[in-house]
Amino acid sequence: MITTLCFGKKPARPEAQPKLKFAKYAVALPEPPAAFGYSSLLPTDCGMLSNDSIGDCVIAGAEHETMLWTASGGSAASFTDGTAIADYSAITGYDPTDPSTDQGADMQVAASYRRKTGMIDASGKRHPITGYVSVERGNFAQHKLATWLFGAVGLGLQVSRAQVDQFDRGEPWDGPLDPATAGGHYVALTDFRDGYLFVVTWGRVQRVSMDFFLANNDESLAYFSQEFLKAGVAPNGFDAVQLQIDLNAINSAKGNFNMPVIPVDAKTLAAQIAAGNEAMAAMIKNKVPGWEQHLIPGGAIAAGVEAVVDAANSVRDNPPAA
């Protein structure tokens, strides 16, 4: 039985959501089955991972997702309270000797850490993700499709003491929140069955009603795990090639060239964007009066270059009729 409120997801930051949206890559796909799920790949008790004592739900959820992905390939990684605390500390600065540092984690910050570093398992091995995309808040169809494709979706919810009590009684999460105890919580969404969403939290599978999901989902991320996709469990159809190209373009623009696979097209696109940014910045410096330069946001330059590159590529790929 859970006696303390162990949530730990920091408030959603709409302005920090990934530029890569799940809807862009979910193309030409069949409808997912009415009922499906991957939680059977996990042990019945997959561990609290310290979320019964500290607010590390974002890290515990990440480890549960990694357990599922690696189990799909026949070699399940194991995690402990110690591994969860290690990554929680690395991501947030948590110090086990100082309770005041237990402030929870930001989903976006944790996702970036998972891509760059990866979660550490009990053997010391790191499990990075290749990338991640945002799933539209409260969009049931997108969440179902993303779960079907990726095996798990990182689901951000508002929960309260009422949901802790429902968990203890083996009841679905449903009904209103208790405003006095409400807070952000991260769970791994893995199944859709019997009219419910199924999530992994506090070491076991929990049912969530559709109404509760729609009312309390405040952010979600779908992760691109090579460990899961290589196992051949996920259905085909997701435009993984385009996602890889976009990820490489973004990382190249940041000076990060350590992606595992860089297709030729990705190099070309990254070079186009980088050259365009430099040319645009030089043009502004030479043509725009100095007193006006500060009025142009840096993001506007990058957005303009990307729009021009996209338009040029579209003409190249779809030349006008003679």
C-alpha positions in Angstrom: 0.0 0.0 0.0 1.2 3.5 -0.9 1.1 5.8 2.1 2.9 8.9 0.6 2.2 11.0 -2.5 5.0 10.1 -4.8 4.4 11.8 -8.1 7.2 14.0 -9.4 6.5 15.3 -12.9 7.1 19.0 -13.1 4.5 21.2 -14.8 4.2 20.8 -18.6 5.9 23.5 -20.6 4.0 23.9 -23.9 6.7 26.3 -25.2 9.4 23.6 -24.8 7.5 20.8 -26.6 9.7 19.1 -29.3 9.4 20.6 -32.7 9.0 17.1 -34.1 5.4 16.1 -33.9 4.2 12.5 -34.0 1.5 13.3 -36.5 4.1 14.3 -39.2 5.5 10.8 -39.3 2.4 8.6 -38.9 1.6 8.3 -42.5 -0.3 5.7 -44.6 -0.9 3.5 -41.5 -3.7 1.0 -40.9 -5.9 1.4 -37.9 -4.4 -0.2 -34.8 -6.3 -3.2 -33.4 -9.2 -2.5 -31.1 -7.3 -4.2 -28.3 -3.6 -4.7 -28.0 -0.8 -4.3 -25.5 2.8 -4.9 -24.5 2.6 -5.0 -20.7 2.8 -8.8 -20.7 6.5 -8.4 -21.5 7.0 -7.0 -18.0 7.0 -9.0 -14.8 3.9 -8.7 -12.6 5.9 -6.6 -10.2 8.4 -4.5 -12.2 9.5 -2.4 -9.2 8.7 0.9 -7.5 12.2 2.1 -8.5 12.1 4.5 -5.5 8.9 6.2 -6.6 7.3 5.2 -3.3 9.7 7.4 -1.4 10.9 10.2 -3.8 9.4 12.0 -6.8 11.3 10.2 -9.5 8.3 9.0 -11.5 9.8 10.3 -14.8 12.9 8.2 -14.3 10.9 5.2 -13.0 8.7 5.4 -16.0 11.7 5.6 -18.3 13.1 2.4 -16.7 9.8 0.6 -17.1 9.7 1.5 -20.7 13.3 0.3 -21.2 12.5 -2.9 -19.5 9.6 -3.5 -21.9 11.7 -2.6 -25.0 14.6 -4.8 -24.1 12.3 -7.7 -23.1 10.8 -7.6 -26.5 14.1 -8.6 -27.9 14.5 -11.5 -25.4 17.0 -9.9 -23.1 15.3 -7.8 -20.5 17.3 -5.2 -18.8 16.9 -4.9 -15.0 16.7 -1.8 -12.9 16.9 -1.1 -9.2 16.2 1.7 -6.8 19.9 2.5 -7.1 19.9 2.9 -10.9 16.8 5.1 -10.6 18.3 7.3 -8.0 21.6 7.5 -10.1 19.8 8.9 -13.1 17.4 11.0 -11.1 20.4 12.7 -9.5 22.2 13.1 -12.9 19.1 14.7 -14.5 17.8 16.9 -11.6 20.7 17.3 -9.1 18.9 15.2 -6.5 21.0 14.5 -3.4 19.8 11.6 -1.3 21.3 13.3 1.8 19.3 16.4 1.2 15.5 15.9 0.9 15.0 19.5 -0.3 16.6 18.5 -3.6 13.8 16.1 -4.4 11.9 18.4 -6.7 10.8 16.1 -9.5 11.8 16.0 -13.1 10.9 17.8 -16.3 9.8 15.4 -19.1 11.6 17.4 -21.8 14.8 17.5 -19.9 14.7 13.8 -19.1 13.9 13.0 -22.7 17.0 14.9 -23.9 19.1 13.0 -21.3 17.7 9.7 -22.5 18.7 10.5 -26.1 22.2 11.8 -25.3 23.1 9.5 -22.4 20.5 6.8 -21.9 19.2 5.1 -18.8 21.7 3.0 -16.8 20.7 -0.6 -15.9 21.8 -2.8 -13.1 24.7 -4.1 -15.1 26.0 -0.6 -15.9 24.8 -0.6 -19.5 23.3 2.5 -20.9 20.1 2.4 -23.0 19.7 5.5 -25.1 16.8 6.3 -27.3 17.4 7.6 -30.9 14.8 10.4 -30.6 11.4 11.4 -29.4 8.3 13.2 -30.7 5.5 15.0 -29.0 2.0 13.4 -29.0 -0.9 15.9 -29.0 -2.3 16.3 -25.5 -5.6 14.5 -25.0 -5.6 13.1 -28.6 -6.8 9.5 -28.0 -6.2 8.4 -31.6 -2.6 9.6 -31.6 -1.8 8.0 -28.3 -3.2 4.7 -29.4 -1.3 4.7 -32.7 1.9 5.8 -31.0 1.6 3.1 -28.4 0.9 0.4 -31.0 4.0 1.5 -33.0 6.5 2.2 -30.2 5.4 -0.2 -27.4 5.0 2.6 -24.9 4.2 6.3 -24.7 5.4 8.5 -21.9 2.2 9.9 -20.5 2.0 13.0 -18.3 -1.1 13.1 -16.1 -2.4 15.2 -13.3 -3.3 12.8 -10.4 -4.1 13.1 -6.7 -4.6 11.2 -3.5 -7.8 9.9 -4.9 -5.9 8.0 -7.6 -3.4 6.7 -5.1 -6.3 5.2 -3.2 -7.8 3.8 -6.4 -4.5 2.2 -7.1 -4.4 0.6 -3.7 -7.9 -0.8 -4.1 -7.2 -2.1 -7.6 -9.7 0.2 -9.2 -9.3 2.2 -12.4 -8.2 5.9 -12.3 -11.5 7.7 -12.8 -13.5 10.6 -11.4 -12.4 14.0 -10.2 -9.0 14.9 -8.7 -8.6 15.9 -5.1 -7.5 19.5 -5.6 -5.6 19.7 -2.3 -3.3 16.8 -3.3 -3.2 17.0 -7.1 0.2 17.0 -8.9 2.0 15.9 -12.1 2.8 12.2 -12.6 4.5 10.3 -15.3 3.5 6.8 -16.4 4.3 4.4 -19.3 1.2 3.9 -21.5 1.4 0.3 -22.9 -2.0 -1.2 -23.6 -5.5 -0.5 -24.8 -8.1 -3.1 -23.7 -11.6 -3.4 -22.5 -12.3 0.3 -23.0 -9.4 1.4 -20.8 -5.9 2.7 -21.2 -3.3 0.6 -19.3 -0.2 2.3 -17.8 2.7 1.1 -15.7 3.2 2.9 -12.5 4.4 2.2 -9.0 5.6 -1.3 -10.1 2.5 -2.6 -11.7 -0.1 -2.1 -14.4 -2.9 0.3 -13.7 -6.2 0.9 -15.6 -7.1 4.5 -16.7 -10.6 5.5 -17.9 -11.0 7.3 -21.1 -12.6 10.3 -19.3 -9.8 10.5 -16.8 -7.2 10.5 -19.6 -9.0 13.2 -21.6 -9.4 15.4 -18.6 -5.9 15.1 -17.1 -3.4 14.4 -19.8 -1.1 17.5 -20.0 1.8 16.3 -22.1 3.0 13.1 -23.8 6.1 11.9 -25.7 6.7 8.9 -28.0 10.2 7.5 -28.0 12.1 6.0 -30.9 13.8 2.9 -29.3 16.1 0.9 -31.6 16.0 -1.9 -29.0 12.2 -2.3 -29.5 12.1 -1.7 -33.3 14.9 -4.1 -34.0 13.1 -6.8 -32.1 10.5 -6.7 -34.9 7.5 -6.3 -32.5 6.3 -2.9 -33.8 4.1 -2.8 -36.9 5.6 -1.3 -40.1 4.4 2.1 -41.4 5.9 4.7 -39.2 8.1 7.0 -41.3 11.3 6.2 -39.4 13.5 7.3 -42.3 12.1 10.8 -42.3 12.3 11.0 -38.5 16.0 10.0 -38.7 16.6 12.6 -41.3 15.0 15.3 -39.2 16.8 14.3 -36.1 20.1 14.4 -37.8 19.4 17.8 -39.3 18.5 19.2 -35.9 21.5 17.6 -34.2 23.9 18.7 -36.9 22.6 22.3 -36.5 23.6 22.0 -32.9 27.0 20.7 -33.7 26.2 17.2 -32.5 27.2 14.5 -35.0 27.1 11.5 -32.8 23.8 10.0 -34.1 24.2 6.2 -34.8 23.2 6.3 -38.4 23.4 9.4 -40.7 21.8 8.8 -44.2 23.2 10.7 -47.1 20.0 12.7 -47.4 20.3 13.8 -43.8 23.8 15.1 -44.4 22.6 17.1 -47.4 19.6 18.5 -45.5 21.7 19.4 -42.5 24.3 21.1 -44.8 21.6 23.1 -46.6 20.1 24.3 -43.3 23.5 25.2 -41.8 24.6 27.0 -44.9 21.3 28.8 -45.1 21.5 30.0 -41.5 25.0 31.4 -42.1 24.0 33.1 -45.3 20.9 34.6 -43.7 22.8 35.8 -40.7 25.5 37.4 -43.0 22.8 39.1 -45.1 21.1 40.6 -42.1 24.4 41.8 -40.8 25.3 43.5 -44.1 21.8 44.7 -45.2 19.9 45.5 -42.0 20.8 48.6 -40.0 22.4 47.7 -36.7 19.7 49.2 -34.6 17.1 46.9 -36.3 19.1 43.7 -36.1 18.2 43.0 -32.5 14.5 43.1 -33.5 14.9 39.9 -35.5 14.5 36.8 -33.3 17.1 34.1 -33.9 14.4 31.5 -34.1 12.9 33.4 -37.0 16.1 33.1 -39.0 16.2 29.3 -38.6 12.4 29.0 -39.3 12.8 31.1 -42.5 15.7 29.0 -43.7 13.9 25.8 -43.0 10.9 27.0 -44.9 13.0 28.0 -47.9 14.8 24.6 -47.8 11.5 22.7 -47.6 10.1 24.7 -50.5 13.2 24.1 -52.6 13.2 20.4 -51.9 9.5 20.2 -52.7 10.2 21.8 -56.2 13.1 19.4 -56.7 11.1 16.3 -55.8 7.9 17.5 -57.6 9.1 19.5 -60.6 6.5 21.6 -62.4 5.0 20.2 -65.6 6.8 21.4 -68.7 
